Amino acid sequence: MEDKSHWNRESLAREFNADLTDLVFSMTKRKRKPGKDTYQYELGVFAQVKAGGIQSVILKMADRLHNMLTLWGSDGKKSTKTLRCLCTYSYSLSRLEFSGKN
């Protein structure tokens, strides 16, 4: 959603349904505030995903897997950044325990 400015929560809910809207918005990265470091920003993104429940976590993990599978042609800097993010944030998401939500 972060790259689709014509969509918002209301238009998505009208076109689809509330469950899908919640899932999409749990995955949508918010704009980074000036001065906020990458680590704090990514922690916020993953806290938002976690708050979306197990379906959001599964979708985020699938997205990260796709990112990893498409790195083969990219430069070393992008690969390193993606791997670091995967190890730092995504691994902890995969170990979450949920009690009843989704």
Order of alpha helices (4+ residues) and beta strands (2+ residues): alpha-alpha-alpha-alpha-alpha-alpha
